[in-house]
Amino acid sequence: MTPDSIKSLLERVAQGDIAVDKAVEELRHLPFRDLGFARVDHHRELRGGTPEVVYGEGKTADQVASIVETLIESGQRALVTRLEPEAAEVVMKRMPTVEFIHSEIARTLRTPERPDPVTIGRAAVVSAGTSDQSVAEEAAETLRYLEAEVIRLEDVGVAGIHRLLASKERLDEASVVIVVAGMEGALPSVIGGLVRMPVIAVPTSVGYGASFGGLAALLGMLNSCASGVTVVNIDNGFGAAMAAGLILRSERRP
């Protein structure tokens, strides 16, 4: 359930439009529903501002579909990350009346933004190279799910620094920047020295042997000489976007 749906339910009880027993029945699955293989958290949007997000990797397509169905039945939106195309097809076929946005590049499946959403703010998602695109798009799709406006800059790595400098004005439009890079992971340090907003660095597992599956980029970002660069785990575009969303929401608080 969402804050708006609970408020509406209580107003209906107060006005006598719905019996107390019926209201209790509607609240029966708060704060979670036990599906046997998963306990779906319906209380998370009340606590943290966004519904539970489904991590698709390691789950069967039917399990993912059941969790998504439960979220939607409870009046929440849904986002699935790390989802293979075949599993996405199963979910969409099981709920043909529900509108979904599927990104094969990001490996995400989500319900659309709400009608006339109040945008939480503007975030830039910057990727160093084309090989980093999947992780960057995971971040971008998560931000769209959070109802943020996304500025997307692609293929602006340090090997051609002029490409980044040509986009400096667009970076300045954002309130937070997510920087996705593999190899030696230098791009977040460069951007951190150019902008005055928070920078969230995402190392990717892109690179040759000595990159050690993204460990070299991770260590490079952790040792950044640019003040204020925060680093998430390797390939964790989702985590970076969630952190960026919290930053944007905190800006809107009175």
Phi, psi and chi 1 to 4 in degrees:
 res  aa     phi    psi   chi1   chi2   chi3   chi4
   1 MET       -  153.9  -56.6 -161.7   61.3      -
   2 THR  -107.2  162.5   66.2      -      -      -
   3 PRO   -55.6  -40.0  -26.9   35.1      -      -
   4 ASP   -66.6  -39.9  -73.0  -17.5      -      -
   5 SER   -69.1  -37.3   66.1      -      -      -
   6 ILE   -69.1  -41.2  -70.2 -179.8      -      -
   7 LYS   -60.4  -43.3 -177.5  179.2  178.9 -178.9
   8 SER   -63.3  -41.9  174.5      -      -      -
   9 LEU   -62.1  -45.3  179.6   63.1      -      -
  10 LEU   -64.5  -37.6  -66.2  174.9      -      -
  11 GLU   -64.3  -38.5  -72.2  173.9  -13.1      -
  12 ARG   -66.3  -38.1  -71.4  161.2   60.7 -158.3
  13 VAL   -64.6  -45.9  171.4      -      -      -
  14 ALA   -61.6  -34.3      -      -      -      -
  15 GLN   -86.1   -4.9  -66.4  165.8    3.7      -
  16 GLY    79.4   14.6      -      -      -      -
  17 ASP   -80.4  -16.2  -64.9  -25.6      -      -
  18 ILE  -143.6  139.1 -176.2  173.0      -      -
  19 ALA   -70.7  153.4      -      -      -      -
  20 VAL   -59.6  -43.3  171.5      -      -      -
  21 ASP   -61.3  -38.3  -72.3  -13.7      -      -
  22 LYS   -67.6  -38.6  177.5   63.4  175.7  175.3
  23 ALA   -65.1  -40.4      -      -      -      -
  24 VAL   -61.2  -39.5  170.2      -      -      -
  25 GLU   -62.4  -40.5  179.1   63.9   21.0      -
  26 GLU   -66.4  -29.3  -69.8 -164.3   26.0      -
  27 LEU   -89.4    0.0  -69.4  168.4      -      -
  28 ARG   -58.7  -34.3 -175.7  165.5   60.2   87.8
  29 HIS   -93.8   11.9  -65.5  -62.2      -      -
  30 LEU   -90.4  130.3 -173.2   69.7      -      -
  31 PRO   -98.7   -2.5   33.6  -35.0      -      -
  32 PHE  -151.2  163.4   69.1   90.0      -      -
  33 ARG  -120.1  130.1  180.0  178.4  -66.3 -178.7
  34 ASP   -91.3  113.5 -169.1  -12.5      -      -
  35 LEU   -96.0    5.5  -59.7 -179.7      -      -
  36 GLY    92.6  -57.0      -      -      -      -
  37 PHE   -93.5  -12.2   61.7   88.8      -      -
  38 ALA  -154.5  148.2      -      -      -      -
  39 ARG  -112.0  104.2  -63.2 -173.4  180.0 -170.3
  40 VAL   -81.4  121.3 -176.0      -      -      -
  41 ASP   -81.6  106.1 -172.6   -7.0      -      -
  42 HIS   -89.8   -3.8  -68.8  172.8      -      -
  43 HIS   -96.8   -6.9 -154.3 -162.8      -      -
  44 ARG   -67.7  -35.6 -164.1  165.5  -57.7 -177.0
  45 GLU   -66.3  -34.4 -173.3  165.6    5.0      -
  46 LEU   -64.9  -39.3  -70.8  171.7      -      -
  47 ARG   -79.4  -47.8  -61.9 -165.3  -45.8  -90.1
  48 GLY  -115.3   -4.7      -      -      -      -
  49 GLY    97.4  -15.8      -      -      -      -
  50 THR  -135.9  147.6   55.4      -      -      -
  51 PRO   -65.4  167.8  -17.8   30.1      -      -
  52 GLU   -60.4  137.7  180.0  173.5   16.2      -
  53 VAL  -102.7  139.1  174.1      -      -      -
  54 VAL   -95.3  123.5 -175.1      -      -      -
  55 TYR   -88.8  112.9 -178.4   71.9      -      -
  56 GLY   -79.2  -27.0      -      -      -      -
  57 GLU   -66.0  132.6 -156.5  163.3   76.5      -
  58 GLY    89.6   -8.2      -      -      -      -
  59 LYS  -104.3  149.9  -64.9 -179.0  177.6   69.0
  60 THR   -74.0  161.6   67.8      -      -      -
  61 ALA   -61.2  -38.6      -      -      -      -
  62 ASP   -66.6  -37.5  -75.1  -23.3      -      -
  63 GLN   -64.3  -44.7  -73.9  174.2  -23.7      -
  64 VAL   -60.6  -44.8  172.4      -      -      -
  65 ALA   -61.5  -40.8      -      -      -      -
  66 SER   -65.3  -40.8  -66.0      -      -      -
  67 ILE   -66.1  -45.9  -65.0  170.8      -      -
  68 VAL   -62.1  -42.7  171.0      -      -      -
  69 GLU   -59.4  -41.9 -163.1  168.5   39.7      -
  70 THR   -63.9  -42.6  -60.1      -      -      -
  71 LEU   -61.5  -45.2  -71.7  169.1      -      -
  72 ILE   -68.7  -39.5  -69.0  173.3      -      -
  73 GLU   -61.8  -29.0  -75.7  176.3   -5.7      -
  74 SER   -86.9    6.8   67.9      -      -      -
  75 GLY    86.7   14.3      -      -      -      -
  76 GLN  -102.7  161.0  -59.1  178.9   83.9      -
  77 ARG   -82.9  173.2  -66.1  176.4  -59.8  124.7
  78 ALA  -140.7  144.4      -      -      -      -
  79 LEU  -138.3  129.3  168.2   65.5      -      -
  80 VAL  -117.1  131.1 -173.7      -      -      -
  81 THR  -110.8  161.5   64.3      -      -      -
  82 ARG    52.2   51.2  -57.2  -59.1  167.1   96.0
  83 LEU  -111.2  128.4 -170.4   65.9      -      -
  84 GLU   -74.9  151.4  -64.6  -57.6  -38.5      -
  85 PRO   -55.6  -38.4  -24.8   33.7      -      -
  86 GLU   -63.5  -40.8  -62.1   78.9   10.7      -
  87 ALA   -68.1  -37.4      -      -      -      -
  88 ALA   -60.8  -39.5      -      -      -      -
  89 GLU   -61.7  -41.1  -73.3  -64.8  -35.0      -
  90 VAL   -61.4  -45.5  170.4      -      -      -
  91 VAL   -61.9  -47.0  176.0      -      -      -
  92 MET   -67.6  -36.5  -69.7 -172.9  -74.0      -
  93 LYS   -69.7  -31.8  -74.7 -179.5  179.3  178.3
  94 ARG   -71.3  -26.3 -175.1  154.6  156.3  178.4
  95 MET  -126.5   69.7  -72.6  166.0  -84.4      -
  96 PRO   -65.9  -20.7   23.6  -33.1      -      -
  97 THR   -88.1   -5.9   60.8      -      -      -
  98 VAL   -95.2  134.6  177.0      -      -      -
  99 GLU   -82.4  128.7 -177.2 -178.0   -6.0      -
 100 PHE  -125.1  153.5  -73.7  104.9      -      -
 101 ILE  -116.4  117.5  -62.4  172.0      -      -
 102 HIS  -112.5  127.6  177.6 -140.0      -      -
 103 SER  -117.0  109.9  170.7      -      -      -
 104 GLU   -68.2  -34.2  -73.1 -165.6   31.3      -
 105 ILE   -65.2  -46.1  -65.4  174.4      -      -
 106 ALA   -80.0  -15.9      -      -      -      -
 107 ARG    59.9   43.7  -63.2  168.2   62.0 -166.1
 108 THR  -124.7  155.0   58.6      -      -      -
 109 LEU  -137.3  128.7 -178.9   71.0      -      -
 110 ARG  -147.2  159.8   64.0 -179.8  175.1   91.9
 111 THR   -83.8  155.6   48.0      -      -      -
 112 PRO   -68.5  169.0  -14.3   28.2      -      -
 113 GLU   -61.7  155.2  -65.2   86.5  -16.7      -
 114 ARG   -68.0  154.7  -72.1  170.0  -73.6 -155.4
 115 PRO   -59.7  133.0  -22.6   33.2      -      -
 116 ASP    50.3   54.8  -57.0  -42.2      -      -
 117 PRO   -70.7  152.9   29.0  -35.2      -      -
 118 VAL   -87.8  106.5  177.4      -      -      -
 119 THR   -60.7  132.4  -57.1      -      -      -
 120 ILE   -77.6  -13.3   64.2  171.4      -      -
 121 GLY   146.0 -173.6      -      -      -      -
 122 ARG  -117.8  129.4 -174.2  180.0  -67.3  122.2
 123 ALA  -125.6  143.9      -      -      -      -
 124 ALA  -102.0  137.0      -      -      -      -
 125 VAL  -117.7  114.4  178.2      -      -      -
 126 VAL  -114.3  129.5 -176.4      -      -      -
 127 SER  -119.3  140.2   49.8      -      -      -
 128 ALA   -71.1  -45.0      -      -      -      -
 129 GLY  -139.8  169.1      -      -      -      -
 130 THR   -61.0  -32.0  -55.4      -      -      -
 131 SER   -67.8  -16.1  -62.2      -      -      -
 132 ASP   -90.6    2.5  -57.6  -52.1      -      -
 133 GLN   -62.0  -40.0 -173.6  177.7   21.5      -
 134 SER   -60.2  -46.2  175.4      -      -      -
 135 VAL   -67.9  -40.0  175.8      -      -      -
 136 ALA   -64.6  -39.2      -      -      -      -
 137 GLU   -71.0  -31.1  -77.6  -58.6  -46.2      -
 138 GLU   -60.1  -43.3  179.4 -178.1   71.2      -
 139 ALA   -63.7  -44.4      -      -      -      -
 140 ALA   -64.6  -43.4      -      -      -      -
 141 GLU   -66.4  -36.7  -79.2  -62.5  -68.2      -
 142 THR   -64.8  -42.3  -58.3      -      -      -
 143 LEU   -62.8  -39.2  -76.5  165.3      -      -
 144 ARG   -65.0  -38.2  -66.5  178.1 -175.7  116.5
 145 TYR   -61.8  -36.5  170.0   72.8      -      -
 146 LEU   -76.6   -2.7  -62.5  175.2      -      -
 147 GLU    68.8   41.8  -63.3  176.5  -29.7      -
 148 ALA   -99.1  153.2      -      -      -      -
 149 GLU   -84.3  132.0 -176.6 -179.4  -17.5      -
 150 VAL  -112.6  126.6  178.6      -      -      -
 151 ILE  -100.0  121.9  -61.8  170.2      -      -
 152 ARG  -112.2  121.5 -173.7   73.1  174.7   86.5
 153 LEU  -119.4  123.4  -60.6  179.6      -      -
 154 GLU  -116.7  150.3  -60.0 -178.6   65.3      -
 155 ASP    54.3   55.6 -162.1   21.7      -      -
 156 VAL  -124.0   38.8  -68.7      -      -      -
 157 GLY   -66.9  169.1      -      -      -      -
 158 VAL   -70.1  -14.1  -62.9      -      -      -
 159 ALA   -67.1  -18.7      -      -      -      -
 160 GLY  -138.4   70.9      -      -      -      -
 161 ILE   -61.2  -23.5 -162.1   68.7      -      -
 162 HIS   -62.2  -27.7   53.4  -74.1      -      -
 163 ARG   -66.9  -37.0  -60.5  172.3  -60.7 -179.9
 164 LEU   -71.3  -46.7  172.9   64.6      -      -
 165 LEU   -61.6  -29.8  -62.4  176.4      -      -
 166 ALA   -70.0  -16.3      -      -      -      -
 167 SER  -107.1   12.1  -56.1      -      -      -
 168 LYS   -58.0  -39.4  175.9   64.4  167.9   56.3
 169 GLU   -62.9  -36.5  -71.1 -175.3    5.8      -
 170 ARG   -69.1  -36.9  -64.2 -158.6   65.0 -158.8
 171 LEU   -60.4  -40.0  -80.7  179.5      -      -
 172 ASP   -67.5  -12.5  -71.3  -22.2      -      -
 173 GLU   -79.0  -15.6  -63.7  172.4    7.4      -
 174 ALA   -91.1  158.4      -      -      -      -
 175 SER   -98.6  -15.6  -64.1      -      -      -
 176 VAL  -153.2  146.3   59.7      -      -      -
 177 VAL  -124.1  128.5 -178.5      -      -      -
 178 ILE  -102.3  125.9  -65.0  173.0      -      -
 179 VAL  -117.4  121.3 -174.0      -      -      -
 180 VAL  -112.2  122.4 -177.4      -      -      -
 181 ALA  -155.0  146.9      -      -      -      -
 182 GLY  -111.7 -143.4      -      -      -      -
 183 MET    51.9 -120.5  -60.0  -68.8 -174.0      -
 184 GLU   -90.0   -6.1   82.5  -75.4   18.6      -
 185 GLY    68.6   35.0      -      -      -      -
 186 ALA   -83.1  -21.3      -      -      -      -
 187 LEU   -59.3  -42.2 -174.5   59.9      -      -
 188 PRO   -59.1  -36.0  -24.9   35.1      -      -
 189 SER   -64.8  -41.0  -69.0      -      -      -
 190 VAL   -63.1  -48.8  173.8      -      -      -
 191 ILE   -66.4  -37.4  -68.9  178.8      -      -
 192 GLY   -60.3  -27.0      -      -      -      -
 193 GLY   -87.0   -3.9      -      -      -      -
 194 LEU  -108.9  -22.7  -67.8  173.9      -      -
 195 VAL  -119.3  167.5  -59.6      -      -      -
 196 ARG  -115.7   14.1   58.5 -178.1  179.2  178.4
 197 MET  -110.6  165.7   67.2  -76.6  -66.8      -
 198 PRO   -58.8  141.7  -20.8   31.0      -      -
 199 VAL  -118.7  124.8  173.7      -      -      -
 200 ILE  -110.2  118.2  -56.8  172.4      -      -
 201 ALA   -97.2  136.1      -      -      -      -
 202 VAL  -122.4  107.0 -172.5      -      -      -
 203 PRO   -75.2  143.1   27.1  -31.8      -      -
 204 THR  -115.0  162.4   68.1      -      -      -
 205 SER   -84.8   28.0   51.1      -      -      -
 206 VAL   -91.9  130.1  172.0      -      -      -
 207 GLY   149.2  170.7      -      -      -      -
 208 TYR   -79.3 -176.5  -65.2  102.2      -      -
 209 GLY   -47.8  -45.6      -      -      -      -
 210 ALA   -73.7   -3.1      -      -      -      -
 211 SER   -76.7  -15.2   68.7      -      -      -
 212 PHE    51.6   48.1  -61.7  110.4      -      -
 213 GLY    62.7   30.0      -      -      -      -
 214 GLY   102.1   -6.9      -      -      -      -
 215 LEU   -65.4  -37.8 -175.8   58.7      -      -
 216 ALA   -62.5  -43.6      -      -      -      -
 217 ALA   -65.8  -40.6      -      -      -      -
 218 LEU   -59.5  -48.8  172.3   62.9      -      -
 219 LEU   -65.5  -38.5  -66.0  174.8      -      -
 220 GLY   -60.8  -42.1      -      -      -      -
 221 MET   -70.6  -38.1  -66.5  174.1 -178.3      -
 222 LEU   -64.3  -27.5  -73.2  171.4      -      -
 223 ASN   -99.2   21.7  -73.8  -75.8      -      -
 224 SER   -58.4  138.8  172.7      -      -      -
 225 CYS   -86.5   -4.8   61.8      -      -      -
 226 ALA   -87.1  124.4      -      -      -      -
 227 SER   -67.5  140.2  -57.8      -      -      -
 228 GLY    88.8    7.6      -      -      -      -
 229 VAL   -84.6  122.8  173.6      -      -      -
 230 THR  -105.1  142.5  -59.2      -      -      -
 231 VAL  -121.0  135.0 -173.1      -      -      -
 232 VAL  -106.0 -178.2  -61.5      -      -      -
 233 ASN   -71.9  167.5 -148.8  -19.6      -      -
 234 ILE   -60.8  129.1  -61.9  168.7      -      -
 235 ASP    65.6   16.3  -68.4  -23.4      -      -
 236 ASN   -93.9   66.7 -169.0    8.8      -      -
 237 GLY   -62.9  -35.8      -      -      -      -
 238 PHE   -60.9  -48.8  164.7   75.5      -      -
 239 GLY   -61.9  -38.6      -      -      -      -
 240 ALA   -63.3  -42.0      -      -      -      -
 241 ALA   -66.8  -38.8      -      -      -      -
 242 MET   -64.2  -40.5  -66.3  -60.9  -71.0      -
 243 ALA   -64.4  -42.1      -      -      -      -
 244 ALA   -62.4  -39.1      -      -      -      -
 245 GLY   -62.2  -39.8      -      -      -      -
 246 LEU   -64.5  -39.3  -70.1  171.6      -      -
 247 ILE   -62.3  -45.3  -69.1  170.5      -      -
 248 LEU   -64.1  -41.9  -68.1  175.0      -      -
 249 ARG   -65.3  -36.7  -79.5 -158.0  177.7   96.1
 250 SER   -66.0  -27.9   68.6      -      -      -
 251 GLU   -67.3  -28.0  -77.1 -166.2  -25.1      -
 252 ARG   -87.8  -10.3  -63.8  176.2   59.2 -135.6
 253 ARG   -73.4  140.9  -67.1  177.5   64.8  179.1
 254 PRO   -68.1      -   23.8  -32.1      -      -
